[in-house]
C-alpha cells in the first residue's frame, strides 16, 4: 500500500504529530502507520558549497581569484547530523513512499531544510506542505486536512534558497577579500566577515567606542509633589519645545545642564553587553535602522534567528573578535581593526543592520510573487563584486581611522608609532 513520508524539523514535533494522528508504531528513528511513515530532521542537515571546480584553497585567497560567484551550488552533509540524513534518504527511497509531506517549521528556514533534504535524496515524489501555527492535536489534524501544494510553496522556497545563497556569497567573498587585503604584505591573516556576524560585532564595538568617549556630566531635574483628591503624586518638569540632538544623545526633555532646584544626578554611562543583552540587541536590531520601510521589514526578524544568534556570538568569540571578561563581552583589538578596515574601505553593507533590512524587504516581496529569484540574485552578485572591487582597488598605504598613539617609543627608531 502506498504511503506518505512526513518529515518534521525536530524529533519533538514528529512525536507530537504521531500522537495527534494516532495509529503509529515506533521504530528506532521513525514512526509508521498504515497510511504514513513519520520521521524528522534535527535542524539543518545540509549546507551549500561551491562546486569543486570553483573552490579555491585557503592559501590562494588572493584578489586574482575573486569574486567567487558559482553558477550553481552543491549540497554538503553536515557531519554531526550525517546519520539522520542517511536515515531520511533511505526512507525517501522506499518503494512504497509515493508522497512527501513537508512538516518542517512554518517559515523560510523550515522550507529550506526540507528542500535541501529532498534535493540531496533526488526525490521524485509528489510534495505537499503541512503548515502549522499551533501544535495542539486539533491544529495538527486540521493542518493535515488542508495540506498545501508544492507549487503554492514555490515562492517561499525561492526566498529561502536566495537567503542561503546570498549569505554564502557575501560571507565567502567578504571574508576572502578582507583576508586578501590584510595579507597583501605577506603571510595569511584570516579576517572573517558575514551578513549577521559583522553587524553584530559592530553593535558591540560602537557601544565600546561610546563608553570610551563618555565624559560624565552633572545634570538636574526639577520635580515637585502635588496633592489631588486621589492622593499625592510626583510631577517632573519637562521642556515642551525639546528637540532630539543627534550630536548629544544625553540630552533629554527633562534634563537641565545648569544648577536648578533639584538634587544633582550624575549621567550614567552605557553598560557593556553581556550575552543576554547582546542577544536582545540582535533580536531588536531593526530599531537601529533609520529607513521606515527597512525597519518594518526587520520588525519580527532582527539579526540572525533565535536558533542561530547564540552560535553567532560564539563564532565571534572563537574568531577572537570578542572576549569574555566576567559576564561582559568586550571587543578585541582585532574587532576594532576590522571595523576600521570596513569603514575605511566604505563597505557599509557589512557594518550595519540595513543590509538585513533590505534583504528581508525583497525576500518578503519574493514570497508574495512580486520579485523573481533571478532578479534578487543578480543584485547580490553585483553587491558582492562591489565589495571585492573596493578592497582590491584601494591604493593607499593607510586606512583612515581613529588611531591611538603608543606612549612608548619604538625601540629601533625612537618614534611613537600609531596603532
VMD Tcl script that draws the C-alpha trace (Angstrom):
set ca {
  {0.00 0.00 0.00}
  {1.46 3.43 -0.96}
  {2.35 5.66 1.96}
  {3.26 9.30 2.54}
  {6.54 10.15 4.28}
  {6.15 13.02 6.77}
  {9.37 14.90 7.56}
  {9.26 17.23 10.57}
  {12.05 19.62 11.55}
  {12.65 18.22 15.04}
  {12.04 14.87 16.75}
  {9.72 16.50 19.30}
  {7.43 17.74 16.51}
  {7.39 14.28 14.91}
  {6.30 12.84 18.27}
  {3.52 15.46 18.56}
  {2.27 14.58 15.07}
  {2.32 10.85 15.87}
  {0.20 11.44 18.99}
  {-2.24 13.76 17.17}
  {-2.84 11.41 14.22}
  {-2.64 8.15 16.17}
  {-2.10 4.59 14.96}
  {1.71 4.76 14.74}
  {4.25 2.14 15.75}
  {7.57 3.49 17.00}
  {10.76 2.27 15.33}
  {14.33 3.38 16.09}
  {14.23 6.84 14.49}
  {10.83 6.91 12.84}
  {7.15 6.08 13.28}
  {4.96 4.10 10.91}
  {1.23 3.60 10.44}
  {-0.95 2.12 7.69}
  {-1.03 5.50 5.92}
  {2.18 7.27 6.92}
  {5.88 6.94 7.66}
  {6.95 9.75 10.01}
  {10.44 11.00 10.88}
  {12.32 14.27 11.32}
  {15.46 16.22 10.65}
  {17.43 17.73 13.55}
  {17.58 21.25 12.14}
  {19.75 21.80 9.07}
  {21.30 18.59 7.72}
  {22.98 20.08 4.64}
  {24.86 23.24 3.71}
  {25.66 24.77 0.36}
  {29.14 24.96 -1.14}
  {30.69 25.99 -4.43}
  {31.24 23.16 -6.91}
  {34.74 21.73 -6.58}
  {35.94 23.35 -9.80}
  {35.15 26.79 -8.33}
  {36.70 26.13 -4.92}
  {39.98 27.88 -4.08}
  {42.25 26.55 -1.34}
  {42.85 28.83 1.62}
  {46.46 29.63 0.70}
  {45.28 31.05 -2.65}
  {42.80 33.58 -1.26}
  {44.02 36.44 -3.42}
  {42.16 39.11 -5.37}
  {43.05 37.22 -8.56}
  {40.51 34.54 -7.56}
  {37.73 36.96 -6.51}
  {34.84 37.32 -6.63}
  {33.62 33.71 -6.41}
  {30.14 33.60 -7.98}
  {29.41 30.00 -8.98}
  {26.57 29.30 -11.43}
  {25.13 26.71 -9.03}
  {25.70 25.31 -5.55}
  {26.41 21.80 -4.33}
  {25.00 20.39 -1.10}
  {27.34 19.01 1.57}
  {26.12 16.90 4.52}
  {26.76 18.44 7.94}
  {28.99 15.93 9.68}
  {27.32 15.90 13.10}
  {23.92 15.02 11.60}
  {25.05 12.71 8.77}
  {23.37 9.67 10.35}
  {19.97 11.38 10.35}
  {20.40 12.43 6.72}
  {21.16 8.83 5.72}
  {18.00 7.67 7.51}
  {15.78 10.19 5.74}
  {17.36 9.44 2.36}
  {16.70 5.73 2.92}
  {13.06 6.41 3.86}
  {12.55 8.67 0.82}
  {13.84 5.90 -1.46}
  {11.46 3.28 -0.09}
  {9.38 1.88 -2.96}
  {6.11 2.29 -1.05}
  {6.62 6.06 -0.49}
  {4.72 7.95 -3.19}
  {4.22 11.29 -1.41}
  {6.42 13.53 0.74}
  {4.83 15.84 3.32}
  {6.98 18.75 4.46}
  {6.12 19.16 8.15}
  {9.15 21.32 8.97}
  {8.52 24.60 10.79}
  {6.19 27.03 9.04}
  {8.62 29.56 7.63}
  {11.56 30.19 5.35}
  {14.11 28.06 7.22}
  {11.74 25.11 7.59}
  {11.11 25.24 3.85}
  {14.86 25.28 3.17}
  {15.62 22.35 5.48}
  {13.08 20.14 3.68}
  {14.01 21.29 0.16}
  {17.68 20.52 0.70}
  {16.88 17.03 2.02}
  {14.61 16.27 -0.94}
  {17.22 17.62 -3.39}
  {20.02 15.59 -1.82}
  {17.93 12.40 -2.00}
  {16.90 13.18 -5.60}
  {13.26 12.75 -4.53}
  {10.75 12.42 -7.36}
  {7.57 12.01 -5.29}
  {4.67 14.45 -5.09}
  {5.29 17.03 -2.35}
  {2.70 18.55 -0.01}
  {3.15 21.10 2.78}
  {1.84 20.91 6.34}
  {1.57 24.48 7.62}
  {1.12 24.69 11.39}
  {0.82 27.79 13.59}
  {-0.09 25.73 16.65}
  {0.94 22.29 17.90}
  {-2.31 21.29 19.58}
  {-3.71 17.92 18.42}
  {-6.69 19.67 16.82}
  {-4.45 22.14 14.94}
  {-2.31 19.25 13.64}
  {-5.37 17.33 12.48}
  {-6.78 20.46 10.81}
  {-3.41 21.04 9.11}
  {-3.44 17.57 7.56}
  {-6.94 18.22 6.28}
  {-5.66 21.35 4.49}
  {-2.27 20.36 3.08}
  {-0.78 22.93 0.68}
  {0.50 22.10 -2.78}
  {4.17 22.25 -3.77}
  {3.51 24.96 -6.36}
  {1.85 27.11 -3.71}
  {5.06 27.00 -1.64}
  {7.47 27.73 -4.52}
  {7.80 31.50 -3.82}
  {8.73 30.75 -0.19}
  {11.21 28.11 -1.37}
  {12.78 30.63 -3.76}
  {13.15 33.18 -0.97}
  {14.69 30.55 1.31}
  {17.28 29.50 -1.27}
  {18.07 33.14 -2.08}
  {18.72 33.99 1.57}
  {21.03 30.98 1.94}
  {22.95 31.61 -1.29}
  {23.21 35.36 -0.70}
  {24.66 34.77 2.78}
  {27.22 32.41 1.24}
  {28.22 34.88 -1.50}
  {28.60 37.83 0.87}
  {30.31 35.81 3.62}
  {32.77 33.92 1.42}
  {33.68 36.84 -0.83}
  {33.76 39.36 2.00}
  {35.97 37.11 4.14}
  {38.35 36.34 1.27}
  {38.52 39.98 0.14}
  {39.31 41.29 3.64}
  {41.77 38.43 4.20}
  {43.48 39.20 0.88}
  {43.66 42.89 1.80}
  {45.17 42.20 5.22}
  {47.60 39.67 3.71}
  {48.96 41.94 0.96}
  {52.21 42.46 2.86}
  {52.81 38.74 3.24}
  {51.53 35.97 5.50}
  {47.92 34.89 5.88}
  {45.68 36.98 8.15}
  {42.23 35.40 8.25}
  {39.59 38.15 8.53}
  {36.10 36.69 8.69}
  {33.01 38.76 7.94}
  {29.35 37.92 7.47}
  {25.93 39.45 6.91}
  {24.87 38.76 10.53}
  {28.21 38.28 12.29}
  {29.77 41.62 11.36}
  {26.82 43.95 12.12}
  {26.52 42.15 15.47}
  {30.19 42.85 16.14}
  {29.63 46.45 15.03}
  {26.93 46.85 17.70}
  {29.43 45.80 20.40}
  {32.28 47.93 19.01}
  {30.10 51.03 18.72}
  {28.93 50.60 22.33}
  {32.57 50.27 23.46}
  {33.52 53.40 21.49}
  {30.74 55.34 23.24}
  {31.91 54.05 26.61}
  {35.49 55.14 25.92}
  {34.39 58.59 24.71}
  {31.96 59.11 27.56}
  {32.59 62.07 29.87}
  {30.36 62.18 32.98}
  {28.35 65.40 33.34}
  {26.13 66.64 36.14}
  {22.57 67.45 35.19}
  {19.49 68.47 37.13}
  {15.81 67.61 37.03}
  {13.03 69.63 38.63}
  {10.46 67.56 40.48}
  {7.52 68.60 42.65}
  {4.91 66.87 44.76}
  {1.24 67.60 44.12}
  {-1.90 66.76 46.02}
  {-5.20 65.75 44.48}
  {-8.41 64.08 45.57}
  {-6.80 60.71 44.82}
  {-3.77 61.50 46.98}
  {-0.20 62.68 46.44}
  {1.69 62.31 43.21}
  {5.05 63.44 41.90}
  {5.45 65.55 38.78}
  {8.58 66.23 36.75}
  {9.27 69.34 34.72}
  {9.95 68.90 31.04}
  {10.57 71.26 28.15}
  {7.65 71.01 25.68}
  {9.87 72.56 22.96}
  {12.64 69.96 23.37}
  {14.09 68.50 20.17}
  {16.37 65.47 19.99}
  {20.03 66.39 19.47}
  {21.76 63.76 17.33}
  {25.17 65.14 18.35}
  {24.45 64.84 22.08}
  {22.43 61.70 22.88}
  {22.49 62.53 26.63}
  {20.07 65.43 26.07}
  {16.57 64.77 27.44}
  {13.41 66.86 27.65}
  {13.64 66.80 31.46}
  {17.37 67.48 31.90}
  {18.82 70.84 32.82}
  {22.51 71.46 32.36}
  {22.93 74.21 34.94}
  {22.12 74.23 38.65}
  {18.38 74.14 39.31}
  {16.02 73.47 42.19}
  {16.68 69.76 42.38}
  {19.28 67.28 43.52}
  {22.05 66.68 41.01}
  {22.15 63.35 39.26}
  {25.28 62.01 37.55}
  {24.72 60.80 33.98}
  {25.08 57.03 33.85}
  {27.47 55.52 31.32}
  {26.11 52.86 28.99}
  {26.72 49.32 30.21}
  {28.76 46.86 28.18}
  {26.94 43.99 26.56}
  {26.73 40.55 28.10}
  {25.43 37.53 26.24}
  {21.81 38.09 27.26}
  {21.73 41.80 26.37}
  {23.55 41.20 23.07}
  {21.01 38.51 22.15}
  {18.27 41.08 22.86}
  {20.11 43.70 20.79}
  {20.32 41.25 17.86}
  {16.62 40.49 18.17}
  {15.73 44.19 18.20}
  {18.33 45.30 15.64}
  {15.60 46.63 13.36}
  {15.14 49.55 15.76}
  {18.61 50.77 14.75}
  {17.56 51.10 11.09}
  {16.52 54.63 10.12}
  {14.60 53.82 6.92}
  {10.94 53.21 7.84}
  {10.36 50.52 5.20}
  {13.51 48.56 6.11}
  {12.78 48.91 9.83}
  {9.30 47.48 9.25}
  {10.79 44.58 7.25}
  {13.04 43.72 10.22}
  {10.39 44.19 12.88}
  {9.93 40.47 13.50}
  {13.33 39.31 12.21}
  {16.32 41.10 13.76}
  {19.88 39.91 13.13}
  {20.01 36.14 12.81}
  {17.28 33.81 14.05}
  {16.51 32.51 17.54}
  {18.24 29.26 16.50}
  {21.44 30.94 15.24}
  {22.07 34.01 17.44}
  {23.91 32.22 20.23}
  {26.11 30.46 17.65}
  {26.91 33.83 16.02}
  {28.16 35.16 19.37}
  {30.19 32.00 19.95}
  {31.67 32.44 16.49}
  {32.78 35.98 17.35}
  {34.43 34.61 20.50}
  {36.10 31.78 18.56}
  {37.45 34.20 15.95}
  {38.84 36.36 18.80}
  {36.70 39.35 17.86}
  {35.18 39.25 21.35}
  {36.45 38.09 24.72}
  {34.59 37.37 27.94}
  {35.54 39.42 30.97}
  {33.36 38.16 33.77}
  {29.84 38.35 32.37}
  {30.71 41.13 29.93}
  {31.62 40.76 26.24}
  {34.47 43.04 25.19}
  {35.60 43.73 21.60}
  {39.27 42.97 20.98}
  {41.87 44.95 19.04}
  {41.08 42.62 16.12}
  {37.44 43.75 16.25}
  {38.40 47.44 16.17}
  {40.83 46.75 13.34}
  {38.08 45.08 11.29}
  {35.63 47.95 11.86}
  {38.32 50.49 10.91}
  {39.06 48.49 7.75}
  {35.41 48.20 6.67}
  {34.72 51.87 7.39}
  {37.88 52.92 5.60}
  {37.00 50.85 2.54}
  {33.44 52.19 2.70}
  {31.97 48.68 2.92}
  {28.89 49.89 4.77}
  {26.92 46.83 3.71}
  {28.76 44.69 6.25}
  {28.72 47.00 9.27}
  {25.04 47.90 9.65}
  {21.74 46.10 10.02}
  {20.38 47.86 6.93}
  {21.57 45.04 4.67}
  {19.39 42.55 6.54}
  {16.51 45.02 6.31}
  {16.95 45.37 2.55}
  {17.10 41.60 2.11}
  {14.07 40.99 4.30}
  {12.06 43.55 2.35}
  {12.96 41.95 -1.00}
  {12.57 38.37 0.22}
  {9.11 39.23 1.51}
  {8.28 40.61 -1.94}
  {9.53 37.32 -3.42}
  {7.37 35.29 -1.05}
  {4.37 37.22 -2.41}
  {5.37 36.72 -6.04}
  {6.42 40.37 -6.52}
  {10.14 39.76 -7.14}
  {11.88 36.96 -9.01}
  {14.70 34.82 -7.70}
  {16.91 35.74 -10.68}
  {16.48 39.47 -10.08}
  {17.41 39.20 -6.41}
  {20.47 37.02 -7.02}
  {21.66 39.33 -9.79}
  {21.59 42.22 -7.30}
  {23.50 40.12 -4.75}
  {26.17 39.26 -7.34}
  {26.56 42.95 -8.16}
  {26.91 43.87 -4.48}
  {29.47 41.09 -3.99}
  {31.51 42.39 -6.93}
  {31.39 45.90 -5.47}
  {32.67 44.77 -2.06}
  {35.61 42.97 -3.69}
  {36.27 45.95 -6.01}
  {36.51 48.42 -3.11}
  {39.08 46.26 -1.31}
  {41.01 45.37 -4.46}
  {41.31 48.92 -5.80}
  {42.13 50.69 -2.55}
  {45.52 52.18 -3.35}
  {46.58 53.99 -0.17}
  {49.05 52.51 2.30}
  {46.90 53.62 5.25}
  {43.26 53.02 6.07}
  {41.71 56.18 7.58}
  {40.59 55.71 11.16}
  {40.68 56.96 14.74}
  {44.03 55.53 15.78}
  {45.59 55.63 19.22}
  {49.19 56.70 19.76}
  {51.53 54.47 21.73}
  {53.16 56.25 24.66}
  {56.24 54.00 24.43}
  {58.59 54.85 21.53}
  {59.79 52.21 19.07}
  {63.00 50.61 20.44}
  {64.56 50.67 16.96}
  {63.85 54.16 15.61}
  {62.71 56.09 18.68}
  {59.43 57.25 17.08}
  {56.00 56.80 18.61}
  {54.04 54.51 16.24}
  {50.28 54.90 15.73}
  {48.01 51.89 16.13}
}
mol new
graphics top color blue
foreach p $ca { graphics top sphere $p radius 0.5 }
foreach p [lrange $ca 0 end-1] q [lrange $ca 1 end] { graphics top cylinder $p $q radius 0.2 }
display resetview
